[in-house]
Amino acid sequence: MRPSLLLRPRVAIPFVPSTLPKLLPRLYSTSAPPSSKSKHEFISSFTFPTAHSNGVIRVISLCRPAARNAISVQLLQELRAHIDDIASEYDSEGNERRPLPLDSNGQEIKRTRALIIASEVDGVFCAGADLKERKGFTAEQTQTFLQNLRGTFTALSSLPIPTISAISSVALGGGLELALCTHMRVLASTAVIGLPETKLGIIPGAGGTYRLPALIGVGRARDMILTGRRVSASEAYFLGVADRLVDVGVEEEGKEGGLMKRAREEVLREAVRLAGEITEGGPVATRSALRAVGWAREEVENEMYERVVGTEDRNEALAAFGEKRKPVFKGR
């Protein structure tokens, strides 16, 4: 039985299993890989094509199983390098930089249209900061690490493209703060989230105290932060931390790889499907909508609308509507 997608009643979007991306038949098997793949020591990066030929969905996947994907100095450096690489495709206003660099075949690389943060470890998304490493830090090293952590998370939250976290298991402390930096979060029913910092004598220090209240409200965020309790996936969905909830049934436990492996695969599958749905829209319109919603002010919406209304993509959409076909967006 395929895991089902649970949605809040007020967001009545049907889940049709047949619409799952065909490019994810056996994502973590030895079958054909995604479009491209590169790997540092603790992070994998691979891409999938979008509906429009001039872009890709990029996945950054944490892979530090021995430390439950805890954020170490090296993992943070690798994460920042990937984020900066994506950011370099756009200018400070979110417009596309041209031309893009060439690949090894002399072809211009595909532009990143959406980003997914995921995990390659079955039992964890990210357990937060690497406390074992932190124990050996001097005060100066601790401050430097925090500055780099905050800077990396801010860089992620500032990307002008849609970003999604795919969480199938544990996301605690800095792991949840990482997920809060993305625009959307897809959780499996096996996921558990929390900000337990007060139990360790500190407070969330990488955006949790302001990103969580902005997402779910001050009262609910205060509850989570002060109690430091672990929140189930279903409650996270109710609170509004999760935008999609993939129900992974207990019958999956006896299958090859077990429940958590299946959950990790299915939650990433849904995240890619969601990213694919989003990137069907015009690239300029999508980036402008993100910026307008982020600022939530009339003047910003007006400015972003003016930016979109005169684009080639907008003219193509009108032409496609009249011709009863799907538009072919070019990001211009």
C-alpha positions in Angstrom: 0.0 0.0 0.0 1.4 3.4 -1.0 1.8 5.9 1.8 -0.9 8.6 1.5 -0.7 12.3 1.6 -2.6 14.0 4.4 -3.8 17.6 3.9 -5.6 20.1 6.1 -9.3 20.3 5.4 -8.9 24.0 4.4 -6.3 23.0 1.7 -8.3 20.5 -0.2 -5.7 19.5 -2.7 -6.1 15.8 -3.8 -3.2 13.4 -3.8 -3.1 11.3 -6.9 -0.4 8.6 -6.6 -0.1 8.3 -10.4 1.1 11.9 -10.6 4.3 11.1 -8.6 7.4 11.9 -10.7 8.4 9.0 -13.0 12.0 10.1 -12.5 11.9 8.7 -8.9 11.1 5.0 -9.5 13.7 3.8 -7.0 15.5 6.9 -5.8 18.0 5.2 -3.5 18.5 2.0 -5.4 21.3 1.2 -7.9 19.0 2.0 -10.8 19.6 5.0 -13.1 20.6 8.1 -11.1 19.0 11.5 -11.2 20.1 14.0 -13.9 23.4 14.8 -12.2 25.0 14.1 -8.9 28.0 15.4 -7.0 29.2 14.7 -3.5 31.3 16.3 -0.8 32.1 14.3 2.3 28.9 15.1 4.2 26.5 16.5 1.6 25.2 15.0 -1.7 23.8 17.2 -4.4 21.7 16.0 -7.4 19.2 17.5 -9.7 15.9 16.6 -11.5 14.5 18.4 -14.6 11.6 20.8 -14.3 8.6 21.1 -16.7 10.5 23.7 -18.6 13.8 22.6 -20.2 15.9 25.5 -19.0 15.9 24.7 -15.3 16.4 22.0 -12.6 15.1 21.1 -9.1 18.2 20.7 -7.0 18.4 18.4 -3.9 21.0 19.0 -1.2 21.1 15.9 1.0 22.8 15.7 4.4 24.9 12.5 4.8 26.7 12.2 8.1 25.2 9.0 9.6 27.8 8.5 12.3 26.8 11.8 13.9 23.1 11.8 13.0 23.7 14.6 10.5 24.8 16.9 13.3 26.0 20.2 12.0 29.8 20.3 12.3 32.2 22.9 11.0 32.8 20.9 7.9 29.2 20.1 7.2 28.3 23.8 7.6 31.1 24.8 5.2 29.8 22.3 2.6 26.2 23.5 3.0 27.2 27.1 2.6 29.2 26.3 -0.5 26.1 24.7 -2.1 23.9 27.6 -1.1 26.3 30.2 -2.4 26.6 28.3 -5.7 22.8 28.6 -6.1 22.7 32.2 -5.0 25.3 33.1 -7.6 22.8 32.3 -10.3 20.7 35.3 -9.3 21.5 39.0 -8.5 20.5 40.8 -5.3 17.1 41.6 -6.7 16.3 38.0 -7.6 16.9 38.4 -11.3 18.7 35.8 -13.3 22.4 36.3 -13.9 23.5 35.7 -17.5 25.3 33.8 -18.8 25.6 30.9 -16.5 28.9 28.9 -16.3 29.6 26.1 -18.8 29.7 22.4 -17.8 32.3 19.9 -18.8 30.7 19.5 -22.2 30.8 23.2 -22.9 27.0 23.6 -22.4 25.5 26.3 -20.1 24.5 24.7 -16.8 20.8 24.4 -16.0 19.5 27.1 -13.7 18.2 26.0 -10.3 14.5 26.7 -10.1 13.8 25.1 -6.8 15.8 23.6 -3.9 15.1 20.7 -1.6 17.0 20.1 1.7 16.8 16.3 2.5 18.7 13.6 4.3 20.4 10.4 3.1 20.2 8.9 6.6 17.1 6.8 7.4 16.8 7.6 11.1 17.4 11.4 11.1 17.0 14.6 9.2 19.4 16.6 11.4 20.0 16.3 15.1 21.2 19.9 15.4 24.6 21.2 16.3 27.5 18.8 16.8 27.7 19.1 20.6 30.7 16.8 20.8 32.7 19.0 18.5 31.4 22.1 20.3 32.7 20.9 23.7 36.2 21.4 22.4 35.7 24.9 21.1 37.2 28.0 22.7 34.9 30.9 23.3 36.2 32.5 20.1 35.7 29.4 18.1 32.1 29.1 19.4 31.4 32.7 18.4 32.8 32.1 14.9 30.8 28.9 14.5 27.6 30.7 15.5 28.3 33.6 13.1 28.8 31.1 10.2 25.8 29.1 11.2 23.5 32.1 11.3 25.0 33.5 8.1 24.4 30.2 6.3 20.8 29.9 7.5 20.2 33.5 6.5 21.7 32.9 3.0 19.4 29.9 2.6 16.3 31.8 3.7 17.2 34.6 1.3 17.4 32.5 -1.8 14.9 33.9 -4.4 13.7 30.5 -5.5 11.2 28.1 -3.8 12.9 26.0 -1.1 11.5 22.9 0.6 12.7 20.7 3.5 11.9 16.9 3.2 11.8 15.5 6.8 11.0 11.8 7.5 12.5 11.4 11.0 14.2 13.6 13.7 14.7 17.3 13.2 15.8 18.8 16.5 17.4 22.1 17.6 19.5 23.4 14.7 18.0 20.7 12.5 14.5 22.2 12.9 16.0 25.7 12.6 17.5 24.6 9.2 14.1 23.5 8.1 12.5 26.7 9.2 14.8 28.5 6.7 13.0 27.0 3.8 9.7 28.2 2.4 7.9 24.9 2.8 8.3 21.7 4.8 7.1 18.2 3.8 7.0 15.7 6.7 6.5 12.0 6.9 4.2 10.7 9.6 7.3 9.2 11.2 8.9 12.7 11.7 9.6 14.3 15.1 10.6 17.9 15.5 11.5 20.1 18.4 13.6 22.9 19.9 15.0 21.4 23.1 17.6 24.1 23.7 16.1 25.3 27.0 16.7 21.7 28.4 20.4 22.3 27.6 20.5 25.6 29.4 20.5 27.8 26.3 17.9 29.0 23.7 17.6 28.5 20.0 20.3 30.6 18.5 20.0 30.1 14.7 16.7 31.7 14.0 14.2 29.5 15.9 13.0 32.3 18.2 11.8 34.5 15.4 11.3 32.2 12.4 9.0 29.8 14.3 6.7 32.5 15.7 6.5 34.1 12.3 5.3 30.7 10.9 2.9 29.5 13.6 2.3 32.5 15.9 3.8 33.6 19.1 1.7 31.5 21.5 2.3 28.2 19.8 6.0 29.0 19.3 6.4 30.0 22.9 4.9 26.6 24.0 7.4 24.6 21.8 10.4 26.7 22.9 9.7 26.9 26.6 8.8 23.2 27.0 11.4 22.0 24.6 9.1 19.1 23.9 9.2 16.8 20.9 6.3 17.4 18.5 4.9 14.6 16.3 4.4 15.0 12.6 0.6 15.2 13.0 0.8 17.9 15.5 3.4 19.8 13.4 1.0 19.6 10.6 -1.9 20.9 12.8 0.3 23.8 14.1 1.3 24.8 10.6 5.0 23.8 10.7 4.4 21.2 8.0 2.9 22.1 4.6 2.4 18.5 3.5 2.2 15.3 5.6 2.9 12.0 4.0 1.3 9.1 5.9 3.7 6.1 6.0 1.7 3.1 7.3 3.1 0.5 9.7 2.8 -2.1 7.1 5.8 -0.6 5.4 8.0 -1.8 8.4 8.4 -5.3 7.1 9.4 -4.3 3.6 13.0 -4.2 2.4 14.9 -1.5 4.2 12.3 -1.0 6.8 9.8 1.8 7.7 12.3 4.6 8.0 14.0 4.0 4.7 10.6 3.9 3.0 9.5 7.1 4.8 12.7 8.9 3.7 12.1 7.9 0.1 8.4 8.8 0.1 8.9 12.2 1.7 11.5 13.1 -0.8 9.3 11.9 -3.6 6.5 14.2 -2.4 8.9 17.1 -2.0 10.1 16.7 -5.6 6.5 16.4 -6.8 5.7 19.6 -5.0 8.7 21.4 -6.4 7.7 20.2 -9.8 4.2 21.5 -9.4 5.6 24.9 -8.3 8.1 25.2 -11.1 5.4 24.7 -13.7 4.7 28.4 -13.2 6.6 31.2 -14.8 10.1 31.5 -13.1 9.9 35.3 -12.9 6.3 35.1 -11.5 7.3 32.5 -8.9 10.3 34.5 -7.6 8.2 37.7 -7.6 5.4 36.0 -5.7 7.8 34.7 -3.1 9.2 38.1 -2.5 5.8 39.8 -2.3 4.5 37.2 0.2 7.7 37.5 2.2 7.3 41.2 2.6 3.5 41.1 2.9 3.1 44.8 2.0 0.9 46.4 -0.7 3.8 48.4 -2.2 5.9 45.3 -2.6 3.1 43.4 -4.2 2.5 46.3 -6.6 6.2 46.4 -7.4 6.5 42.7 -8.0 3.3 42.7 -10.2 4.8 45.4 -12.4 7.9 43.4 -12.7 6.0 40.3 -14.0 3.3 41.9 -16.1 5.6 43.0 -18.9 7.7 39.8 -19.2 7.9 37.5 -22.2 6.6 34.7 -19.9 3.4 36.7 -19.2 2.8 37.2 -23.0 3.5 33.5 -23.6 0.9 32.6 -20.9 -1.7 34.7 -22.5 -0.9 33.3 -25.9 -1.0 29.7 -24.6 -4.4 30.4 -22.9 -5.9 31.5 -26.2 -4.4 28.6 -28.0 -5.5 26.1 -25.4 -2.1 24.7 -24.7 0.4 24.7 -21.8 2.7 27.7 -21.8 6.4 27.3 -22.4 8.2 29.6 -20.0 11.7 30.9 -20.5 12.3 32.9 -17.4 12.3 36.2 -19.2 
